């Protein structure tokens, strides 16, 4: 039985409530590269696009960032855009701007109305989380509060606490990604996701990363994860599966679970 919640924008479920949503990252370092990525990705019909702006060479130029976001939004049409600066502590690229500048960029991008969702790590300073939350809510942008552990898979209680903390901090979506060391860790992530989907009042996203965790990107929706990430042109995290392969598996899985 599905207990999880779809991710909504302006009171409407994305992709008419499709579950799980398939999100494809954009990791181009220049506007030209982003445009080329879009040309590859859009025909594959992802449900959400994620712009990993930490890959963008002009990240220090807010006007250039907004121009890039606007170009992606124009190309995406009705496909929602998730804006993400992943910190180096949680697997992101090195950038040449301070966290205060990141917050200012986030506020400007939210105010530009050229994105639909924004991701920020819950490990950040509480004041910064509050600033991002306020900028998102003021401008009708959905806030994804995320947590990534690239070294191990925490105990179930610790994972559950990350989901709950995102909700308590005012997130619209809670996201947890962990690195499994064995298949028991994969089962821990899936079981904790299932349990959280029964108690959280907001949608959640979860995955185990790397080769061992790839299965969670395929079956995570069964256990309550509202969105999964796939490769369109280039991967943004270890273990992501090409979108065509992911869609084929999801189709077979969903048809089998419906008894068709």
Residue pairs with C-beta under 8 A, 6 or more apart in sequence:
2 19
2 224
3 197
3 198
3 224
4 19
4 197
4 203
4 204
4 224
4 225
4 226
5 200
5 201
5 202
5 203
5 226
6 13
6 14
6 17
6 18
6 19
6 21
6 203
6 226
7 13
7 14
7 21
7 117
7 142
7 172
7 173
7 203
7 226
7 227
8 14
8 142
8 203
9 80
9 116
9 117
9 142
10 140
14 21
14 47
14 48
14 80
15 21
15 47
18 47
19 221
19 226
20 220
20 221
20 225
20 226
20 227
20 228
20 250
21 47
21 48
21 226
21 227
21 228
22 46
22 47
22 48
22 227
22 228
22 229
22 230
22 243
22 246
22 247
22 250
23 46
23 47
23 48
23 49
23 50
23 82
23 227
23 228
23 229
23 230
24 41
24 44
24 46
24 48
24 49
24 50
24 229
24 230
24 231
24 232
24 233
24 243
25 49
25 50
25 51
25 52
25 229
25 231
25 232
25 234
25 235
25 236
25 237
25 240
26 34
26 37
26 38
26 41
26 49
26 50
26 51
26 52
26 72
26 232
26 233
27 37
27 52
27 55
27 233
27 234
27 235
27 236
28 34
28 35
28 36
28 37
28 55
28 56
29 55
29 56
29 57
30 56
30 57
30 58
31 58
31 64
31 67
31 68
31 71
34 51
34 56
34 68
34 71
34 72
35 71
35 75
36 233
37 232
37 233
37 234
38 72
38 75
38 76
40 232
40 233
41 49
41 232
41 233
42 75
42 76
42 79
44 232
44 243
44 244
46 79
46 230
46 232
46 243
47 79
47 80
47 227
48 79
48 80
48 81
48 82
48 117
48 227
49 72
49 76
49 79
49 80
49 81
49 82
50 81
50 82
50 83
50 84
50 119
50 229
50 236
51 68
51 69
51 72
51 81
51 82
51 83
51 84
51 115
52 84
52 85
52 86
52 92
52 93
52 236
53 59
53 65
53 68
53 83
53 84
53 85
53 105
54 84
54 85
54 86
54 87
54 92
54 93
54 95
55 93
55 236
56 64
56 65
56 68
58 64
58 65
58 68
59 65
59 85
59 95
59 96
59 97
59 105
60 95
60 96
60 97
60 101
62 104
62 105
62 108
62 109
65 105
65 108
65 109
66 108
66 109
66 112
66 114
69 81
69 83
69 109
69 112
69 114
69 115
70 112
70 114
72 81
72 114
73 81
73 114
73 115
80 116
80 117
81 114
81 115
81 116
81 117
82 115
82 116
82 117
82 118
82 119
82 144
83 106
83 109
83 115
83 117
83 118
83 119
84 118
84 119
85 92
85 95
85 102
85 105
85 106
85 119
85 120
86 92
86 93
86 119
86 121
86 148
86 236
87 121
87 123
87 124
88 94
88 95
89 121
89 123
90 121
90 123
90 146
90 147
90 148
90 150
91 148
91 150
91 237
95 102
97 105
99 124
99 125
99 128
103 128
103 131
103 132
106 118
106 120
106 131
106 132
106 135
107 131
107 132
107 135
109 115
109 118
110 118
110 135
110 136
110 138
110 139
110 141
111 135
111 139
113 139
113 140
115 141
116 141
116 142
117 141
117 142
117 143
117 144
117 172
117 173
118 132
118 136
118 141
118 142
118 143
118 144
119 144
119 145
119 146
119 175
120 128
120 129
120 132
120 143
120 144
120 145
120 146
121 145
121 146
121 147
121 148
122 129
122 145
122 146
122 147
122 162
122 165
122 166
122 169
122 171
123 147
129 145
129 169
132 143
133 143
133 169
133 170
133 171
135 141
136 142
136 143
136 172
137 143
137 170
142 172
142 173
143 170
143 171
143 172
143 173
144 171
144 172
144 173
144 174
144 175
144 205
145 165
145 166
145 169
145 171
145 173
145 174
145 175
146 166
146 174
146 175
146 176
146 177
146 205
147 162
147 166
147 175
147 176
147 177
148 176
148 177
148 178
149 177
149 178
149 179
150 179
150 209
151 179
152 178
152 179
152 181
152 185
153 159
153 178
153 179
153 180
153 181
153 185
153 188
153 189
153 208
154 162
154 178
155 188
156 188
156 191
156 192
156 195
159 176
159 178
159 188
159 189
159 192
159 196
160 192
160 195
160 196
162 174
162 176
163 174
163 176
163 192
163 196
163 200
163 204
164 174
164 196
164 199
164 200
166 173
166 174
166 175
166 202
167 174
167 200
167 201
167 202
171 202
172 202
172 203
173 202
173 203
173 204
173 205
173 226
174 196
174 200
174 202
174 203
174 204
174 205
175 204
175 205
175 206
176 189
176 193
176 204
176 205
176 206
177 206
177 207
177 208
177 209
177 237
178 185
178 189
178 207
178 208
178 209
178 213
179 208
179 209
179 210
179 213
180 186
180 188
180 189
180 208
180 209
180 210
180 212
180 213
181 212
182 212
183 212
185 208
185 212
186 208
186 212
186 213
186 215
186 216
189 206
189 207
189 208
189 213
189 216
190 208
190 216
190 219
190 220
190 223
191 223
192 206
193 204
193 206
193 220
193 223
193 224
193 225
194 223
194 224
196 204
196 206
196 224
197 204
197 223
197 224
197 225
198 224
203 226
203 227
204 224
204 225
204 226
205 225
205 226
205 227
205 228
206 216
206 220
206 223
206 224
206 225
207 213
207 216
207 217
207 220
207 225
207 228
207 229
207 239
208 215
208 216
208 239
209 237
209 238
209 239
210 238
210 239
211 238
211 239
212 239
213 239
214 239
214 241
216 225
217 228
217 229
217 230
217 239
217 240
217 241
217 246
218 228
218 241
218 246
218 249
218 250
218 253
219 253
220 228
221 228
221 250
222 253
222 257
228 246
229 236
229 237
229 240
230 240
230 241
230 242
230 243
230 246
230 247
231 240
231 241
231 242
231 243
232 243
241 249
